[in-house]
Amino acid sequence: MSEPELSIVILNYNVKELLLNCLESIYENKGNSSWQVIVVDNASEDGSVEKVEEIYRNKIEIIRNKSNLGFAGGNNSAISLIKAPVVLFLNPDTIIVGDVVQKCLEKLNSDPDLGAITCRVELPDGSLDYSCHRGFPTPWNSFAYFSGLAKLFPKSSFFAGYSASYLDIHRAHEIDCLTGAFLMVRRIAAEQIGFWDKDYFWNGEDIEFCFSLKEKGWKIYFYPGVKIIHYKGSSSGLWSSAAAKVDKEKKLKAITHGTSAMKIFYMKHFYKEYPPLVRDLILGGIKLLEHYRKAKIWISQ
């Protein structure tokens, strides 16, 4: 396969059954489309790679990383194998529904200003995964979100800037930030930003990715007419939609990585814009959030 129209990159880490279900949904809905499928494995110990090789021999390209490189590092290890002008980064805890991939690819190719696109990413209960339709977590947007102001005023762009709930989720439109669970991007756009920022290990990479695309002048699009199902939290265990049981230690690590990502994003893009006292308050708030989330895990288990 020298010139596929799309390269699909799936990063796996110890979620064998979810990965197999994801791949099955891809091939069930692929039709005659020309897709390259790459599975990157971050040193899983559950037999994931062996099973994929057994079922999809000669259909899928596999990268075996010798250690867990995290989300950014793992996905970046596939760059040298990508052959298509468009790349779909897809989580293994997702299920492709119908012609979602084809429709998103068609829409992306219809507008040269579009750098990236996502679909409606739906949780198993039918609700929207908020991560596919967001604004950027500026200090104000983050404060409004975590303080509950965004929920009190969901139709206000001032208060609901992060959740972007003031926009009509039933209609296609431009957004600031989508989710790494289903991120379709032009390869030329991804190359301009260096693909994934390895300062992030697990969490926040998709926000940085979108922020960088916007800085380069690319548009990002939300296309809700088609969808995938996302068993969100299957690696972290922090969401009720998870399809796998996760131990307490891994949940605590996920919280640490999540708040660390908040700090990294703030330090990269907003830290210098504020006076010292405000900087300290913001960093203190992130640390307080980490302690609060960890306390909830300890209490619940």
C-alpha positions in Angstrom: 0.0 0.0 0.0 2.0 3.0 -1.3 -0.7 5.8 -1.3 -3.5 5.3 1.2 -6.0 8.1 1.6 -5.8 7.8 5.4 -3.5 6.5 8.1 -5.1 5.4 11.3 -2.8 5.4 14.4 -4.0 3.5 17.5 -1.9 3.7 20.7 -2.4 0.7 23.0 -1.3 0.0 26.5 -2.7 -3.1 28.2 -6.3 -2.9 26.8 -6.3 -6.0 24.6 -10.0 -6.6 24.4 -10.9 -2.9 23.8 -8.2 -2.8 21.1 -9.6 -5.8 19.4 -13.1 -4.4 19.5 -11.9 -1.1 18.1 -10.1 -2.8 15.2 -13.1 -5.0 14.5 -15.3 -1.9 14.2 -12.8 -0.3 11.8 -12.8 -3.2 9.4 -16.5 -3.7 9.7 -17.0 -0.2 8.4 -14.0 0.2 6.1 -15.7 -0.9 2.9 -13.4 -0.3 -0.1 -11.7 2.7 1.6 -7.9 2.8 1.3 -6.7 3.0 4.9 -3.4 2.3 6.5 -3.8 1.0 10.1 -0.9 1.3 12.5 -1.0 -0.1 16.1 1.6 1.3 18.5 2.0 -0.7 21.6 3.6 0.9 24.7 5.2 -2.3 26.1 1.9 -4.0 27.1 2.0 -7.1 29.1 -1.5 -8.5 28.3 -0.7 -10.2 25.0 -2.2 -7.4 22.9 0.4 -7.4 20.2 0.4 -11.2 19.8 -3.4 -11.3 19.4 -3.4 -8.5 16.9 -0.8 -10.2 14.9 -2.7 -13.5 15.0 -6.0 -11.9 13.7 -4.7 -9.2 11.4 -1.5 -10.6 10.0 -0.3 -8.5 7.0 -3.2 -6.1 7.4 -1.9 -3.9 10.2 1.5 -2.4 10.9 2.7 -2.8 14.5 5.2 -0.8 16.4 6.5 -2.4 19.6 7.9 0.2 22.0 10.2 -1.3 24.6 8.8 0.9 27.4 5.7 3.0 28.0 6.4 6.3 26.2 3.2 7.9 27.2 0.5 9.2 24.8 2.6 11.8 23.0 5.8 9.7 22.7 3.8 6.6 21.7 1.9 8.3 19.0 5.0 10.1 17.7 6.8 6.8 17.3 4.4 6.1 14.4 5.3 9.2 12.4 7.9 7.5 10.2 5.4 4.9 9.1 2.6 7.3 8.1 2.0 7.2 4.4 -1.3 9.1 3.9 -1.9 12.9 3.7 -4.4 12.6 6.5 -3.9 10.9 9.9 -6.6 9.7 12.3 -5.3 9.3 15.9 -7.8 7.0 17.5 -8.1 5.6 21.0 -8.3 1.9 21.5 -11.3 2.3 23.8 -13.5 3.6 20.9 -15.9 1.9 18.5 -16.3 3.2 15.0 -20.0 3.7 14.0 -21.0 3.5 10.4 -19.3 5.8 7.9 -17.9 8.3 10.5 -14.4 8.0 9.2 -15.3 8.5 5.6 -17.6 11.5 6.3 -15.0 13.2 8.4 -12.3 12.7 5.8 -14.6 14.0 3.1 -15.4 17.1 5.1 -11.7 17.7 6.0 -10.7 17.4 2.3 -13.5 19.8 1.3 -11.9 22.8 3.0 -8.2 23.6 2.7 -8.3 25.8 5.8 -9.4 22.9 8.0 -6.4 21.4 9.9 -8.3 18.9 12.1 -11.7 17.5 12.6 -13.6 15.4 15.1 -17.0 13.8 15.2 -19.6 13.5 17.9 -17.8 11.4 20.5 -20.5 9.7 22.5 -20.2 7.9 25.8 -21.9 4.5 26.2 -25.0 6.1 27.8 -25.5 8.3 24.8 -24.3 11.6 26.3 -21.6 13.7 24.7 -18.0 13.3 25.7 -17.3 16.9 26.6 -13.7 16.6 25.5 -14.6 16.6 21.8 -16.2 20.0 22.0 -14.2 22.5 24.1 -12.6 25.9 24.4 -9.1 26.3 25.7 -8.5 26.1 29.5 -7.4 29.7 30.0 -7.1 30.6 33.7 -10.6 32.3 33.6 -12.2 29.5 31.6 -10.8 26.9 34.1 -12.0 28.9 37.1 -15.5 29.2 35.7 -15.6 25.5 34.9 -14.3 24.2 38.2 -16.2 26.8 40.3 -19.5 25.7 38.7 -20.2 29.0 37.0 -20.2 27.3 33.6 -23.0 25.0 34.7 -25.0 28.0 36.1 -24.6 29.9 32.9 -24.2 27.2 30.2 -25.4 29.6 27.4 -22.9 32.3 28.2 -19.7 32.4 26.2 -18.1 34.4 29.1 -18.7 31.7 31.7 -18.9 28.6 29.6 -15.8 29.2 27.6 -14.2 25.9 28.4 -17.2 23.6 28.0 -18.4 25.6 24.9 -21.9 24.7 25.9 -23.2 27.9 24.5 -22.6 26.5 21.0 -25.2 24.2 19.3 -23.7 20.6 19.6 -26.2 19.4 17.0 -24.8 21.5 14.2 -21.3 21.4 12.6 -19.1 24.4 13.5 -15.6 25.5 14.2 -14.2 24.9 17.7 -11.0 25.5 19.6 -10.3 22.1 21.0 -11.2 18.5 20.2 -10.3 15.2 21.8 -7.3 12.9 21.1 -9.8 10.0 21.2 -10.7 10.8 17.6 -8.4 13.4 16.1 -8.3 13.5 12.3 -5.6 15.9 11.1 -3.8 16.9 7.8 -0.3 15.5 7.9 1.1 18.8 6.7 -0.6 20.6 9.6 0.7 18.0 12.2 4.2 18.3 10.7 4.1 22.1 11.1 3.6 21.7 14.9 5.9 18.7 15.3 3.0 16.3 16.0 2.6 15.6 19.7 4.4 17.6 22.4 6.4 15.2 24.6 6.4 17.6 27.6 3.0 15.9 28.3 3.0 12.2 29.3 -0.6 11.3 29.7 -3.3 14.0 29.5 -3.4 17.4 28.0 -1.7 16.5 24.8 -4.8 17.1 22.6 -5.3 20.6 24.1 -1.7 21.5 23.3 -2.0 19.9 19.8 -5.1 22.1 19.0 -3.6 25.2 20.5 -0.5 24.8 18.3 -2.7 24.2 15.2 -4.6 27.4 15.9 -1.4 29.3 16.3 -0.4 28.2 12.8 -3.7 29.5 11.5 -5.5 26.1 11.0 -9.2 25.7 11.7 -10.6 22.9 13.9 -14.0 21.5 13.2 -16.7 19.7 15.1 -18.8 17.4 12.9 -21.7 15.9 14.9 -23.6 14.2 12.1 -21.6 11.1 12.6 -20.2 9.5 15.8 -18.0 7.0 17.6 -18.6 5.4 21.0 -15.9 6.2 23.6 -15.5 4.0 26.7 -13.8 7.0 28.3 -11.5 6.3 31.3 -10.7 2.7 30.5 -7.0 3.4 31.1 -7.4 5.8 34.1 -10.5 4.5 35.7 -11.6 8.0 36.5 -14.9 7.9 34.5 -17.9 5.7 35.0 -17.9 5.0 31.2 -14.7 2.9 31.5 -15.0 -0.6 30.2 -12.1 -1.9 32.3 -11.4 -2.1 36.0 -8.5 0.1 37.1 -6.7 -0.2 40.5 -6.4 2.7 42.9 -2.7 3.2 42.2 -3.3 3.8 38.5 -6.1 6.2 39.2 -3.9 8.2 41.5 -1.2 8.3 38.8 -3.8 9.5 36.3 -4.8 12.3 38.6 -1.1 13.4 38.9 -0.6 13.3 35.2 -3.9 15.3 34.6 -3.0 18.1 37.0 0.6 18.1 35.8 -0.8 18.7 32.3 -2.8 21.7 33.5 0.4 23.2 35.0 2.4 22.5 31.8 -0.2 24.2 29.6 -0.5 27.2 31.9 3.3 27.6 32.2 3.7 27.4 28.4 1.0 29.8 27.4 -0.3 32.1 30.2 2.2 32.2 33.1 4.0 35.4 32.0 0.7 37.2 31.4 -0.1 37.5 35.1 1.5 39.3 38.1 3.4 37.1 40.7 0.6 36.9 43.2 -1.9 35.7 40.6 0.6 33.2 39.2 0.9 31.7 42.7 -2.8 31.6 43.2 -3.3 29.7 39.9 -0.5 27.2 40.6 -1.9 26.7 44.1 -5.4 26.1 42.7 -4.0 23.4 40.4 -2.3 21.7 43.4 -5.4 22.0 45.5 -7.4 20.3 42.7 -5.0 17.4 42.6 -5.3 16.9 46.4 -9.1 17.1 46.2 -9.3 14.5 43.4 -6.9 12.1 45.2 -8.8 12.5 48.4 -12.0 11.4 46.6 -10.3 8.2 45.4 -9.0 7.4 48.8 -12.4 7.9 50.4 -14.3 5.9 47.8 -12.0 2.8 48.0 
